[in-house]
Amino acid sequence: MLLYINACVRTESRTRVIADALVSKYSEPVTEVVLEKIDFPRVDDAFIRRRDDLKAEGDYSDPIFDLARQFAEADRIVIAAPFWDLSFPASLKQYFEMINVGGVTFTYTDEGAIRGLCRAKELIYVTTAGGDFCPEEYGFGYVKALARNFYGIQDVRLVKATGLDIVGADADRIVEDTVAGL
Ligand SMILES: Cc1cc2nc3c(=O)[nH]c(=O)nc-3n(C[C@H](O)[C@H](O)[C@H](O)COP(=O)(O)O)c2cc1C
Protein backbone atom coordinates (compact mmCIF):
# COMPACT_ATOMS: atom_id res chain seq x y z
CA MET A 1 0.00 0.00 0.00
CA LEU A 2 1.28 3.45 -0.96
CA LEU A 3 0.30 6.02 1.66
CA TYR A 4 -0.19 9.46 0.09
CA ILE A 5 -0.17 12.11 2.78
CA ASN A 6 -1.62 15.21 1.22
CA ALA A 7 -0.88 18.41 3.15
CA CYS A 8 -1.79 20.68 0.24
CA VAL A 9 -4.18 23.49 1.03
CA ARG A 10 -4.96 25.60 -2.03
CA THR A 11 -7.54 24.44 -4.56
CA GLU A 12 -5.05 25.17 -7.33
CA SER A 13 -2.12 23.54 -5.52
CA ARG A 14 0.90 22.98 -7.74
CA THR A 15 2.41 20.67 -5.13
CA ARG A 16 -0.62 18.43 -5.48
CA VAL A 17 -0.28 18.36 -9.29
CA ILE A 18 3.29 17.08 -9.00
CA ALA A 19 2.51 14.63 -6.19
CA ASP A 20 -0.54 13.24 -8.03
CA ALA A 21 1.66 12.62 -11.08
CA LEU A 22 4.26 10.90 -8.93
CA VAL A 23 1.75 8.69 -7.14
CA SER A 24 0.17 7.66 -10.47
CA LYS A 25 3.51 6.12 -11.50
CA TYR A 26 3.27 3.38 -8.89
CA SER A 27 1.21 0.25 -9.37
CA GLU A 28 0.43 -0.54 -5.74
CA PRO A 29 -2.91 0.46 -4.19
CA VAL A 30 -2.97 4.03 -2.93
CA THR A 31 -4.46 5.28 0.31
CA GLU A 32 -4.70 9.07 0.39
CA VAL A 33 -4.91 10.96 3.65
CA VAL A 34 -6.05 14.54 3.05
CA LEU A 35 -4.89 16.49 6.07
CA GLU A 36 -7.21 19.44 5.34
CA LYS A 37 -10.15 17.11 5.98
CA ILE A 38 -8.91 15.89 9.36
CA ASP A 39 -10.07 17.66 12.50
CA PHE A 40 -6.96 16.92 14.54
CA PRO A 41 -7.41 16.77 18.31
CA ARG A 42 -5.32 19.20 20.32
CA VAL A 43 -2.37 17.44 21.89
CA ASP A 44 -2.99 18.85 25.34
CA ASP A 45 -2.45 17.38 28.79
CA ALA A 46 -5.64 15.30 28.69
CA PHE A 47 -4.80 13.88 25.27
CA ILE A 48 -1.29 12.90 26.30
CA ARG A 49 -2.52 11.28 29.53
CA ARG A 50 -5.18 9.29 27.69
CA ARG A 51 -2.74 8.11 25.05
CA ASP A 52 -0.13 7.19 27.66
CA ASP A 53 -2.76 5.22 29.62
CA LEU A 54 -3.73 3.25 26.50
CA LYS A 55 -0.07 2.59 25.74
CA ALA A 56 0.53 1.41 29.31
CA GLU A 57 -2.39 -1.03 28.89
CA GLY A 58 -0.94 -2.15 25.57
CA ASP A 59 -4.26 -1.29 23.90
CA TYR A 60 -3.35 -0.01 20.45
CA SER A 61 -6.79 -0.75 18.99
CA ASP A 62 -8.17 2.67 20.01
CA PRO A 63 -8.83 5.04 17.06
CA ILE A 64 -6.32 7.43 18.64
CA PHE A 65 -3.66 5.17 17.06
CA ASP A 66 -5.31 4.72 13.64
CA LEU A 67 -3.10 7.17 11.73
CA ALA A 68 0.05 5.82 13.39
CA ARG A 69 -0.83 2.20 12.58
CA GLN A 70 -1.68 3.11 9.01
CA PHE A 71 1.67 4.89 8.62
CA ALA A 72 3.60 1.99 10.14
CA GLU A 73 1.96 -0.52 7.79
CA ALA A 74 2.50 1.40 4.52
CA ASP A 75 4.95 -0.01 1.98
CA ARG A 76 5.80 3.36 0.46
CA ILE A 77 5.06 6.89 1.60
CA VAL A 78 4.58 10.07 -0.42
CA ILE A 79 4.14 13.35 1.43
CA ALA A 80 2.97 16.42 -0.50
CA ALA A 81 3.40 19.73 1.32
CA PRO A 82 3.80 23.28 0.02
CA PHE A 83 6.76 25.26 1.36
CA TRP A 84 5.19 27.53 3.97
CA ASP A 85 7.12 29.81 6.30
CA LEU A 86 10.35 27.93 5.59
CA SER A 87 8.74 24.57 6.32
CA PHE A 88 5.21 23.27 5.71
CA PRO A 89 1.58 23.79 6.79
CA ALA A 90 0.80 23.20 10.46
CA SER A 91 -1.50 20.30 9.57
CA LEU A 92 1.57 18.22 8.72
CA LYS A 93 3.03 18.87 12.18
CA GLN A 94 -0.33 17.89 13.67
CA TYR A 95 -0.16 14.70 11.62
CA PHE A 96 3.32 13.92 12.97
CA GLU A 97 2.02 14.49 16.50
CA MET A 98 -0.56 11.79 15.82
CA ILE A 99 1.82 9.23 14.31
CA ASN A 100 4.88 9.66 16.52
CA VAL A 101 3.78 6.97 18.94
CA GLY A 102 6.20 4.78 20.82
CA GLY A 103 5.14 1.18 20.31
CA VAL A 104 3.61 1.85 16.89
CA THR A 105 5.94 3.79 14.59
CA PHE A 106 9.08 3.47 16.73
CA THR A 107 10.30 1.89 19.91
CA TYR A 108 13.32 2.04 22.18
CA THR A 109 16.03 -0.58 22.44
CA ASP A 110 17.18 -1.78 25.86
CA GLU A 111 20.06 0.68 25.48
CA GLY A 112 17.61 3.55 25.01
CA ALA A 113 18.22 4.06 21.31
CA ILE A 114 15.28 4.70 19.00
CA ARG A 115 14.41 1.88 16.61
CA GLY A 116 11.95 2.34 13.75
CA LEU A 117 8.92 0.08 13.44
CA CYS A 118 7.70 1.21 10.02
CA ARG A 119 7.51 -1.16 7.11
CA ALA A 120 8.08 1.38 4.31
CA LYS A 121 11.39 1.27 2.52
CA GLU A 122 10.99 4.63 0.85
CA LEU A 123 9.57 8.06 1.63
CA ILE A 124 9.28 10.73 -1.05
CA TYR A 125 8.64 14.33 -0.03
CA VAL A 126 7.12 16.62 -2.65
CA THR A 127 7.15 20.37 -2.20
CA THR A 128 6.89 23.59 -4.17
CA ALA A 129 8.08 27.03 -3.12
CA GLY A 130 7.27 30.53 -4.24
CA GLY A 131 10.84 31.77 -3.93
CA ASP A 132 14.32 30.41 -4.35
CA PHE A 133 15.39 30.68 -0.72
CA CYS A 134 14.45 27.17 0.30
CA PRO A 135 16.81 25.79 2.94
CA GLU A 136 16.02 22.14 3.47
CA GLU A 137 16.59 21.88 7.21
CA TYR A 138 13.18 23.03 8.47
CA GLY A 139 10.93 21.30 5.95
CA PHE A 140 12.32 18.36 4.07
CA GLY A 141 15.29 18.03 6.44
CA TYR A 142 13.00 17.73 9.43
CA VAL A 143 10.91 15.05 7.73
CA LYS A 144 14.07 13.22 6.64
CA ALA A 145 15.35 13.24 10.24
CA LEU A 146 12.06 11.80 11.48
CA ALA A 147 12.02 9.15 8.74
CA ARG A 148 15.56 7.97 9.33
CA ASN A 149 15.82 8.32 13.11
CA PHE A 150 12.27 7.58 14.27
CA TYR A 151 10.57 5.48 11.62
CA GLY A 152 13.58 3.55 10.31
CA ILE A 153 12.98 4.59 6.70
CA GLN A 154 16.42 5.20 5.22
CA ASP A 155 15.53 5.91 1.60
CA VAL A 156 14.21 9.46 1.71
CA ARG A 157 13.92 11.53 -1.44
CA LEU A 158 12.94 15.11 -2.26
CA VAL A 159 11.00 16.26 -5.31
CA LYS A 160 10.75 20.02 -5.49
CA ALA A 161 9.85 22.91 -7.75
CA THR A 162 10.95 26.35 -6.62
CA GLY A 163 10.65 29.96 -7.70
CA LEU A 164 7.03 29.58 -8.77
CA ASP A 165 5.91 32.96 -7.49
CA ILE A 166 8.88 35.01 -8.65
CA VAL A 167 7.81 37.83 -10.97
CA GLY A 168 8.14 36.68 -14.57
CA ALA A 169 8.45 32.99 -13.67
CA ASP A 170 6.59 30.56 -15.90
CA ALA A 171 5.11 28.53 -13.05
CA ASP A 172 3.18 26.16 -15.33
CA ARG A 173 6.36 25.36 -17.22
CA ILE A 174 8.33 24.74 -14.03
CA VAL A 175 5.63 22.36 -12.80
CA GLU A 176 5.47 20.60 -16.18
CA ASP A 177 9.26 20.18 -16.24
CA THR A 178 9.21 18.78 -12.71
CA VAL A 179 6.51 16.28 -13.65
CA ALA A 180 8.43 15.31 -16.80
CA GLY A 181 11.50 14.64 -14.68
CA LEU A 182 9.75 12.29 -12.25
C1 LIG B 1 1.08 30.74 4.14
C2 LIG B 1 2.13 30.73 3.07
C3 LIG B 1 3.47 30.75 3.42
C4 LIG B 1 4.48 30.75 2.42
N1 LIG B 1 5.78 30.76 2.80
C5 LIG B 1 6.75 30.73 1.84
C6 LIG B 1 8.13 30.74 2.20
O1 LIG B 1 8.51 30.76 3.36
N2 LIG B 1 9.05 30.73 1.20
C7 LIG B 1 8.69 30.67 -0.13
O2 LIG B 1 9.57 30.61 -0.98
N3 LIG B 1 7.39 30.65 -0.49
C8 LIG B 1 6.41 30.67 0.46
N4 LIG B 1 5.09 30.65 0.09
C9 LIG B 1 4.74 30.48 -1.32
C10 LIG B 1 4.47 29.00 -1.61
O3 LIG B 1 5.59 28.20 -1.24
C11 LIG B 1 4.24 28.72 -3.09
O4 LIG B 1 3.20 29.52 -3.59
C12 LIG B 1 3.90 27.25 -3.29
O5 LIG B 1 4.05 26.90 -4.64
C13 LIG B 1 2.50 26.93 -2.82
O6 LIG B 1 2.21 25.60 -3.13
P1 LIG B 1 0.80 25.17 -3.74
O7 LIG B 1 0.68 25.73 -5.13
O8 LIG B 1 0.86 23.68 -3.71
O9 LIG B 1 -0.26 25.72 -2.82
C14 LIG B 1 4.10 30.69 1.06
C15 LIG B 1 2.74 30.66 0.72
C16 LIG B 1 1.77 30.70 1.70
C17 LIG B 1 0.29 30.68 1.29
The ligand as an SDF file (V2000), in Angstrom:
LIG
                    3D

 31 33  0  0  0  0  0  0  0  0999 V2000
    1.0760   30.7430    4.1440 C   0  0  0  0  0  0  0  0  0  0  0  0
    2.1340   30.7310    3.0650 C   0  0  0  0  0  0  0  0  0  0  0  0
    3.4660   30.7510    3.4150 C   0  0  0  0  0  0  0  0  0  0  0  0
    4.4760   30.7460    2.4250 C   0  0  0  0  0  0  0  0  0  0  0  0
    5.7810   30.7640    2.7980 N   0  0  0  0  0  0  0  0  0  0  0  0
    6.7500   30.7270    1.8420 C   0  0  0  0  0  0  0  0  0  0  0  0
    8.1310   30.7400    2.2010 C   0  0  0  0  0  0  0  0  0  0  0  0
    8.5120   30.7610    3.3640 O   0  0  0  0  0  0  0  0  0  0  0  0
    9.0450   30.7280    1.2040 N   0  0  0  0  0  0  0  0  0  0  0  0
    8.6910   30.6700   -0.1260 C   0  0  0  0  0  0  0  0  0  0  0  0
    9.5670   30.6120   -0.9770 O   0  0  0  0  0  0  0  0  0  0  0  0
    7.3850   30.6520   -0.4860 N   0  0  0  0  0  0  0  0  0  0  0  0
    6.4130   30.6740    0.4550 C   0  0  0  0  0  0  0  0  0  0  0  0
    5.0870   30.6490    0.0940 N   0  0  0  0  0  0  0  0  0  0  0  0
    4.7390   30.4840   -1.3180 C   0  0  0  0  0  0  0  0  0  0  0  0
    4.4710   28.9970   -1.6150 C   0  0  0  0  0  0  0  0  0  0  0  0
    5.5900   28.2030   -1.2360 O   0  0  0  0  0  0  0  0  0  0  0  0
    4.2390   28.7180   -3.0890 C   0  0  0  0  0  0  0  0  0  0  0  0
    3.1990   29.5240   -3.5950 O   0  0  0  0  0  0  0  0  0  0  0  0
    3.9030   27.2460   -3.2930 C   0  0  0  0  0  0  0  0  0  0  0  0
    4.0540   26.8960   -4.6380 O   0  0  0  0  0  0  0  0  0  0  0  0
    2.5020   26.9260   -2.8160 C   0  0  0  0  0  0  0  0  0  0  0  0
    2.2070   25.5960   -3.1260 O   0  0  0  0  0  0  0  0  0  0  0  0
    0.7960   25.1740   -3.7420 P   0  0  0  0  0  0  0  0  0  0  0  0
    0.6800   25.7280   -5.1320 O   0  0  0  0  0  0  0  0  0  0  0  0
    0.8580   23.6840   -3.7090 O   0  0  0  0  0  0  0  0  0  0  0  0
   -0.2620   25.7250   -2.8220 O   0  0  0  0  0  0  0  0  0  0  0  0
    4.0960   30.6860    1.0630 C   0  0  0  0  0  0  0  0  0  0  0  0
    2.7390   30.6630    0.7150 C   0  0  0  0  0  0  0  0  0  0  0  0
    1.7730   30.6970    1.7020 C   0  0  0  0  0  0  0  0  0  0  0  0
    0.2910   30.6750    1.2940 C   0  0  0  0  0  0  0  0  0  0  0  0
  1  2  1  0
  2  3  1  0
  2 30  2  0
  3  4  2  0
  4  5  1  0
  4 28  1  0
  5  6  2  0
  6  7  1  0
  6 13  1  0
  7  8  2  0
  7  9  1  0
  9 10  1  0
 10 11  2  0
 10 12  1  0
 12 13  2  0
 13 14  1  0
 14 15  1  0
 14 28  1  0
 15 16  1  0
 16 17  1  0
 16 18  1  0
 18 19  1  0
 18 20  1  0
 20 21  1  0
 20 22  1  0
 22 23  1  0
 23 24  1  0
 24 25  2  0
 24 26  1  0
 24 27  1  0
 28 29  2  0
 29 30  1  0
 30 31  1  0
M  END
$$$$
